[in-house]
Amino acid sequence: MFKQIGRELREHSPFTAIGALTGIVLMLALYKIPYSLSYKIFYTLHPLHVLLSAFVTTSMYLLHTEGSKKKKILAILLIGYFGSVGIGTLSDSVVPFLGETLLNLPNKGIHLGFIEEWWLVNPLALLGILIAYFRPTTKFPHAGHVLVSTWASTFHVIMALGGFRVWYEYLVLFVFLFLAVWVPCCTSDIVFPLMFVKLRVKDTRS
């Protein structure tokens, strides 16, 4: 598993870097947009990211386990939910907020979608799990997942910018955008569900 994790991280790092660069371009182009508009865009992209993540995470778990799905309903729900909402929140909100705090951006704040907009984020996570339950597949373009996650993180930062920033702050923000997507996305899609597959196999043999 560790070899697979390392391979996935290496393979996805170039595209993640490109995605982070598009996020910086958006920051440079849209730093003047109203806070209310960036908030709305964030709460379009973040729920979409959660939906995609719930679908891929649940599919990965289902495709690597054996036995009746009906007997694993609780496991499917927990893995799909925490793998999408938990890790998606880390990616889209927590890591960007750490960057905002480090740079002391004027409008910094942490936006936890599963609480702040619970009526939108949580049902979409459940919808992603439900779709994967009936049609599990991992043949979803990971590039799309990465871009949606990157742009959600980007608009979380845009809410905090408060205007144009000095050049070196954008370098710092690039690093945080990269980290916000690189590790959490691979973790959500691959490591998190497969970890429970390994635990299940271990329990079966004991």
C-alpha positions in Angstrom: 0.0 0.0 0.0 2.8 2.4 0.9 4.4 1.9 -2.5 1.0 2.6 -4.2 0.6 5.8 -2.1 4.0 7.0 -3.0 3.4 6.3 -6.7 0.0 8.0 -6.7 1.5 11.1 -5.0 4.3 11.3 -7.5 2.0 10.8 -10.5 -0.4 13.5 -9.3 2.1 16.1 -8.2 2.6 17.7 -11.7 -1.1 18.1 -12.4 -1.7 19.3 -8.9 1.0 22.0 -9.4 -0.7 23.1 -12.6 -4.0 23.2 -10.7 -2.5 25.3 -8.0 -1.1 27.7 -10.6 -4.6 28.1 -12.1 -5.7 29.0 -8.5 -3.1 31.7 -8.3 -4.2 33.1 -11.7 -7.8 33.2 -10.4 -6.7 35.1 -7.2 -4.8 37.7 -9.4 -7.8 38.1 -11.7 -10.7 38.0 -9.2 -9.3 39.6 -6.0 -11.7 42.5 -6.4 -14.9 40.4 -6.5 -17.3 41.0 -3.5 -17.0 38.7 -0.5 -20.6 37.5 -1.0 -19.8 36.4 -4.6 -16.7 34.5 -3.6 -18.7 32.9 -0.8 -21.3 31.7 -3.2 -18.7 30.3 -5.6 -17.0 28.5 -2.8 -20.3 26.9 -1.7 -20.8 25.7 -5.3 -17.4 24.2 -5.7 -17.0 22.7 -2.2 -20.3 20.7 -2.2 -19.4 19.5 -5.7 -16.0 18.4 -4.4 -17.7 16.5 -1.6 -20.1 14.8 -4.0 -17.3 13.6 -6.2 -15.1 12.6 -3.3 -18.0 10.6 -1.7 -18.6 8.8 -5.0 -14.9 7.9 -5.6 -14.1 7.0 -2.0 -17.2 4.8 -1.7 -16.5 3.1 -5.0 -12.9 2.4 -4.1 -14.0 0.7 -0.9 -16.8 -1.3 -2.6 -14.6 -2.5 -5.5 -12.0 -3.9 -3.1 -14.2 -5.7 -0.7 -16.1 -9.0 -0.9 -19.5 -10.1 0.3 -22.9 -8.6 0.4 -23.2 -4.8 0.3 -26.3 -4.9 2.4 -24.2 -6.3 5.4 -21.8 -3.4 5.0 -24.2 -0.5 4.9 -22.9 1.2 8.1 -19.3 0.8 7.0 -20.1 2.2 3.5 -21.8 5.2 5.0 -19.1 6.0 7.5 -16.2 5.5 5.0 -18.0 7.5 2.3 -19.0 10.3 4.6 -15.8 10.8 6.5 -13.7 10.2 3.5 -15.5 13.0 1.6 -16.7 15.5 4.2 -13.9 15.0 6.6 -11.0 15.1 4.1 -12.8 17.5 1.8 -13.1 20.0 4.7 -9.4 19.6 5.4 -8.6 20.2 1.8 -11.0 23.0 0.9 -11.1 24.9 4.3 -8.6 23.9 7.0 -5.4 24.0 4.9 -6.3 27.2 3.1 -7.2 28.8 6.5 -3.7 27.9 7.8 -2.2 29.8 4.9 -4.6 32.7 5.5 -3.6 32.8 9.1 0.1 32.6 8.4 -0.2 35.6 6.1 -2.6 37.3 8.4 -5.1 38.1 5.6 -7.6 40.7 6.5 -10.8 38.6 6.0 -9.4 35.2 7.1 -11.9 32.7 8.4 -12.6 29.0 8.4 -15.7 27.9 6.5 -16.8 24.4 7.6 -19.4 23.4 5.0 -20.9 20.5 6.9 -21.8 23.0 9.6 -22.1 26.3 7.9 -24.1 25.0 5.0 -25.1 21.6 6.4 -28.3 21.4 4.4 -26.3 21.4 1.2 -23.0 19.7 1.9 -24.2 16.7 3.9 -27.0 15.6 1.5 -24.6 15.8 -1.5 -22.2 13.5 0.4 -25.0 11.0 0.9 -25.9 11.3 -2.7 -22.4 10.5 -3.8 -22.4 7.4 -1.5 -25.8 6.3 -2.9 -24.7 6.6 -6.5 -21.5 4.6 -5.8 -23.6 2.0 -3.9 -25.5 1.2 -7.1 -22.8 2.0 -9.7 -19.4 1.8 -8.2 -16.6 2.8 -10.5 -13.2 4.5 -10.2 -13.1 5.5 -13.8 -13.7 9.1 -13.0 -11.2 11.7 -14.3 -9.0 12.4 -11.3 -8.0 15.7 -13.0 -11.6 16.9 -12.7 -11.5 16.1 -9.0 -8.2 17.9 -8.5 -9.4 21.1 -10.3 -12.6 21.3 -8.4 -10.8 20.8 -5.1 -8.1 23.4 -6.1 -10.7 26.0 -7.1 -12.7 25.4 -3.9 -9.6 26.1 -1.9 -8.8 29.1 -4.1 -12.2 30.8 -3.4 -11.8 30.1 0.3 -8.6 32.2 0.1 -10.2 34.8 -2.2 -12.8 35.5 0.5 -9.9 36.3 2.8 -7.7 38.4 0.5 -9.2 41.8 1.0 -7.3 43.2 -2.0 -4.1 42.7 -4.0 -1.2 41.1 -2.1 2.5 41.5 -2.5 4.2 39.0 -4.8 5.8 36.7 -2.2 2.5 36.1 -0.5 1.2 34.5 -3.7 4.2 32.1 -3.5 3.1 31.1 0.0 -0.5 30.7 -1.2 0.7 28.5 -4.1 2.4 26.1 -1.6 -0.8 25.9 0.5 -3.0 25.4 -2.5 -0.7 22.6 -3.7 -0.7 20.9 -0.2 -4.4 21.4 0.2 -5.1 19.3 -2.8 -2.1 16.9 -3.2 -2.2 14.9 0.0 -6.0 15.1 0.9 -7.3 14.2 -2.5 -5.0 11.1 -2.9 -5.8 10.3 0.7 -9.6 10.5 0.2 -9.6 8.6 -3.1 -7.1 5.9 -2.4 -5.5 5.6 1.1 -8.6 6.1 3.3 -10.9 3.5 1.7 -8.1 1.0 1.1 -7.0 1.3 4.8 -10.4 -0.2 5.8 -10.1 -3.0 3.2 -6.7 -4.0 4.8 -8.3 -3.9 8.3 -11.1 -6.1 7.1 -8.8 -8.7 5.6 -6.8 -8.8 8.8 -9.9 -9.3 10.9 -11.1 -12.1 8.7 -7.9 -14.1 9.1 -7.7 -13.7 12.9 
